């Protein structure tokens, strides 16, 4: 079994009847959605929302009942992946371009479980470029502002076109290097006009489930 699948299937054990579930986005969340779908077919009764069009489509294919956001006042549990996480369970997310929707869903969840293989666990965030979602209007100026704080931003492209998020925005992948104070950087980015949000998830993760090469999983809980 691949390590992402190992972590995902362990996380799905936390899903109980009657829960309202947030479905993450990306290659690790894919395995969680598949496993949740399997449990739904076995009789699990849940309500779910998805963090991207891709995850919504996958959930529908696996028979997971999706509920409009307007009919829910919050979620019991969200299961999602991460591009990097540290020992304090701070995350970098957004490699798949869904960081804004993922953060909204995580914020409105009682608990967020992050699933990852052991390569994503780092001593300090920053090796993975930090995705920053920006609006298209005057994006050149926003990129210049990011450059002024040594972000070394690069506008994300896809097949020679500018990548556009499900929200109609752009992603600037920023290379700060080692991030000594994720919370401070998060605040600085949010204060910048043109920035919608960024891929730093601070204080949102309750536990992380890490798939190991030896076939075991490690469960880390926020201190």
C-alpha positions as CSV (number, residue, x, y, z in Angstrom):
1,X,0.0,0.0,0.0
2,X,1.4,3.4,-0.8
3,X,2.1,5.7,2.1
4,X,-0.5,8.3,1.3
5,X,-3.2,5.6,1.1
6,X,-1.9,4.2,4.4
7,X,-2.3,7.5,6.2
8,X,-5.6,8.3,4.5
9,X,-7.3,5.0,5.4
10,X,-6.2,5.4,9.1
11,X,-7.7,8.9,9.1
12,X,-11.1,7.7,7.8
13,X,-11.4,5.5,10.9
14,X,-12.2,8.8,12.7
15,X,-15.3,9.3,10.6
16,X,-18.5,8.3,12.4
17,X,-22.1,8.0,11.6
18,X,-24.0,11.3,11.4
19,X,-20.8,13.5,11.0
20,X,-20.5,16.5,8.7
21,X,-17.3,16.0,6.8
22,X,-15.0,18.3,4.8
23,X,-13.3,16.6,1.9
24,X,-9.8,17.9,1.1
25,X,-8.0,18.2,-2.2
26,X,-4.9,16.6,-3.7
27,X,-3.2,13.2,-4.2
28,X,-3.5,12.2,-0.5
29,X,-7.0,13.4,0.0
30,X,-7.9,11.4,-3.0
31,X,-7.4,8.2,-1.0
32,X,-9.4,9.4,1.9
33,X,-12.4,10.3,-0.4
34,X,-12.2,6.8,-2.0
35,X,-12.2,5.1,1.4
36,X,-15.1,7.3,2.7
37,X,-17.0,6.3,-0.4
38,X,-16.4,2.7,0.3
39,X,-17.7,3.1,3.9
40,X,-20.7,5.0,2.6
41,X,-21.5,2.1,0.3
42,X,-21.3,-0.2,3.4
43,X,-23.9,2.0,5.2
44,X,-22.0,4.9,6.7
45,X,-24.3,7.9,6.9
46,X,-22.6,11.3,6.6
47,X,-23.0,14.7,5.0
48,X,-20.1,16.2,3.2
49,X,-18.7,19.3,1.4
50,X,-15.8,19.4,-1.0
51,X,-12.9,21.9,-1.2
52,X,-12.5,21.8,-4.9
53,X,-14.4,21.0,-8.1
54,X,-12.0,17.9,-8.5
55,X,-12.9,16.6,-5.1
56,X,-16.6,17.3,-5.6
57,X,-16.5,15.2,-8.8
58,X,-14.6,12.4,-7.1
59,X,-17.0,12.3,-4.2
60,X,-20.0,12.1,-6.5
61,X,-18.3,9.3,-8.4
62,X,-18.0,7.4,-5.1
63,X,-21.5,8.0,-3.9
64,X,-20.7,10.4,-1.1
65,X,-23.7,12.7,-0.3
66,X,-22.7,16.3,-0.8
67,X,-24.7,19.1,1.0
68,X,-24.8,22.8,0.0
69,X,-22.8,25.0,2.3
70,X,-25.9,27.1,3.0
71,X,-27.5,24.1,4.7
72,X,-24.6,23.5,7.2
73,X,-23.4,25.8,10.0
74,X,-20.1,24.0,10.3
75,X,-18.4,20.7,10.1
76,X,-17.4,18.0,12.6
77,X,-14.2,16.9,10.8
78,X,-12.1,17.7,7.8
79,X,-9.5,15.4,6.3
80,X,-6.9,16.9,4.0
81,X,-3.3,16.6,2.9
82,X,-0.4,18.9,3.3
83,X,2.7,19.9,1.2
84,X,4.7,20.3,4.4
85,X,4.1,20.1,8.1
86,X,6.2,20.8,11.2
87,X,6.2,19.4,14.7
88,X,3.7,22.1,15.8
89,X,1.4,21.0,13.0
90,X,1.8,24.2,11.1
91,X,1.3,23.5,7.4
92,X,2.1,24.7,3.9
93,X,-0.8,23.8,1.6
94,X,-1.9,24.9,-1.9
95,X,0.2,22.8,-4.2
96,X,-3.0,21.7,-5.8
97,X,-4.3,25.3,-6.0
98,X,-7.2,24.9,-3.6
99,X,-5.7,26.6,-0.5
100,X,-8.5,29.3,0.0
101,X,-11.4,26.8,-0.1
102,X,-9.4,24.4,2.0
103,X,-8.7,27.0,4.7
104,X,-12.4,28.1,4.8
105,X,-13.5,24.5,5.3
106,X,-10.8,23.8,7.9
107,X,-11.6,27.0,9.9
108,X,-15.3,26.0,10.1
109,X,-14.5,22.4,11.3
110,X,-14.4,21.3,14.9
111,X,-11.3,19.2,14.0
112,X,-8.9,18.9,11.1
113,X,-6.9,15.8,10.4
114,X,-3.9,16.1,8.1
115,X,-2.7,13.1,6.2
116,X,0.7,12.8,4.7
117,X,3.6,10.5,3.9
118,X,6.7,10.9,6.1
119,X,8.6,13.0,3.4
120,X,6.2,15.9,4.2
121,X,7.2,16.1,7.9
122,X,10.0,18.8,8.2
123,X,11.9,20.5,11.0
124,X,11.0,23.9,9.6
125,X,8.6,25.0,6.8
126,X,9.9,26.6,3.6
127,X,11.5,24.0,1.4
128,X,8.2,23.7,-0.5
129,X,7.3,27.0,-2.2
130,X,4.5,28.9,-0.3
131,X,1.5,29.3,-2.5
132,X,-0.1,32.8,-2.2
133,X,-3.5,33.3,-3.9
134,X,-3.8,36.8,-5.5
135,X,-6.5,38.5,-7.5
136,X,-5.9,39.0,-11.2
137,X,-6.4,42.8,-11.1
138,X,-3.0,44.6,-11.0
139,X,-1.4,41.3,-10.2
140,X,1.9,42.7,-11.5
141,X,1.9,45.2,-8.6
142,X,1.0,42.4,-6.1
143,X,3.9,40.3,-7.4
144,X,6.2,43.4,-7.0
145,X,5.0,43.8,-3.4
146,X,5.8,40.2,-2.7
147,X,9.2,40.6,-4.2
148,X,9.9,43.5,-1.8
149,X,9.6,41.1,1.1
150,X,12.0,38.6,-0.5
151,X,9.2,36.2,-1.6
152,X,10.8,35.6,-5.0
153,X,7.3,35.0,-6.4
154,X,6.6,33.1,-9.6
155,X,3.2,33.2,-11.1
156,X,1.9,29.6,-11.5
157,X,1.3,28.3,-15.0
158,X,-0.4,25.3,-16.4
159,X,0.2,24.2,-20.0
160,X,1.7,27.5,-20.9
161,X,-1.2,29.4,-19.5
162,X,-1.6,31.2,-16.2
163,X,-3.1,28.8,-13.6
164,X,-6.5,29.9,-12.5
165,X,-8.0,28.7,-9.2
166,X,-11.6,27.5,-8.8
167,X,-12.2,31.0,-7.4
168,X,-10.9,32.7,-10.5
169,X,-7.7,33.9,-8.9
170,X,-4.0,33.4,-9.6
171,X,-1.3,31.6,-7.5
172,X,2.1,33.1,-6.8
173,X,4.5,30.4,-5.6
174,X,6.8,32.1,-3.2
175,X,10.3,31.0,-2.2
176,X,11.1,32.5,1.2
177,X,13.5,29.7,2.2
178,X,13.4,28.6,5.8
179,X,10.3,30.2,7.5
180,X,11.4,31.0,11.1
181,X,8.0,32.5,12.2
182,X,5.1,31.1,10.1
183,X,2.5,33.1,12.1
184,X,4.2,36.4,11.5
185,X,4.7,35.8,7.8
186,X,1.0,34.8,7.6
187,X,-0.1,38.1,9.1
188,X,2.3,40.1,6.8
189,X,0.9,38.4,3.7
190,X,-2.7,38.9,4.7
191,X,-2.1,42.7,5.2
192,X,-1.0,43.1,1.6
193,X,-3.6,44.4,-0.9
194,X,-4.2,42.0,-3.7
195,X,-3.4,38.9,-1.6
196,X,-6.5,36.9,-1.0
197,X,-4.9,34.3,1.3
198,X,-1.8,32.1,1.6
199,X,-0.9,28.5,2.1
200,X,0.2,28.8,5.7
201,X,-2.3,26.9,8.0
202,X,-1.6,28.1,11.5
203,X,-3.4,26.5,14.5
204,X,-6.0,24.7,12.4
205,X,-4.7,21.1,12.6
206,X,-5.8,18.9,15.5
207,X,-3.8,15.9,14.5
208,X,-1.6,14.6,11.7
209,X,-1.4,11.0,10.5
210,X,1.9,10.1,8.9
211,X,2.4,7.1,6.7
212,X,5.8,5.5,7.2
213,X,8.0,3.5,4.8
214,X,7.9,0.5,7.2
215,X,4.2,0.2,6.8
216,X,3.2,1.9,10.1
217,X,1.5,5.1,10.8
218,X,2.3,7.8,13.3
219,X,-0.4,10.0,14.9
220,X,0.8,13.4,16.0
221,X,-1.5,15.6,18.1
222,X,-1.3,19.4,18.5
223,X,0.3,20.3,21.8
